[in-house]
Amino acid sequence: MSKHEDVYRDLRKKILNGSYATRSALESEEVLSKRYGVSRPTLHKALDALKRDGLVHSRQGAGIFVNPSEFFIQNNLTTLSERYAGEGVVITSEVLLLETVPSRDMGEMFQIDPSDPLIHYLRLRRVDGHPKSLEETYMPSYLFPSFEEECLQGSMIHYIEDVCGYSISHVNKRIKPVIAEGETASRLEVPEGTAMLQVNHSVYLLRSVMVQYTVETTLDSSISVTSVR
């Protein structure tokens, strides 16, 4: 992993967990460069990545400031833990299914042979004991040879980046409204007909290698978009 990616990930983590408060200023470039032991150009790459994510903005002559969460929570790859950072809630995972399956017609999506195996799991995410979302996910087995059920108890993004050492480049999301039916309604403990959102996440590593495909059904029933001039 490059130095600017290390700096980016550390600053991103501190912004998302509230170490840097909303609308607060980051330290000066001189201070940050010395703290991370990097050159100004390397630091600029990390800061530019934070700006692209909507996490910070710069004011000429004043510095770089942390944006309110509505600038980035809906539009970026944030984990459930990051979304609820600072709220004092307990997030748990219940693994409903974990298996290895042939990739078949998903092989083209992951750029692997149809006979190559995929990790397939289904898990229920709870916030303070209440069902929040249902995730069905596929990941190529060759990237995660030591994957086991224990890995599903926390953030998968943390597992991919911090445990496995991969660098996530970007995520494509497709969001649509759905109605709770059958087993999905039962698992999320809501009446059939409840409005929900279905979010399809396609997560890519550097060089556009797809690392994860998830269909998330969440009890969130709306999205917000923040625009700036």
C-alpha angles and dihedrals in degrees: 000000000000123000095248090054090053091051092045094051094047094049091044091053092050092050094049096046092049099251084127108046122224111278092009120132125248117233118272120280089251092056094044093047091053094044094054096033094235137128123257093253090053091048090049090057090054093047092047089055090052089051092050088053090053092241097121142012132200129232115202111249093002106069139239120318135196115248124226112267093251087071093066117007096083096039104044141058101272124159124231088252091054092049090056097037112145095013096100096234128145117234119198136175129218113198109217098173137007122174145135117246136175111264093230109161091001090064093088090054091055094036092240135117118277089244094053113106128251128199107237122190141164120202138173117222119208132193113205088342095307120115111253108165144356118221128197110186141180125195130172110259095216090068093051109037093159097047115141139162093269089066089067095062093083141024113323091205089057089049094049096046107027102030101033096031098230122144116228112217104186147328131227116211130195114190128191136161117252138178122237111249139170117325093005091057090046094050093047090045096232132125117266110265095040112146114243141157128249114206120191110203121197107187121196135194123212113298089035096280108160109229102172141016116193134178105202120191108195135183088228104110102187142043131207130212123202119202128192131196 
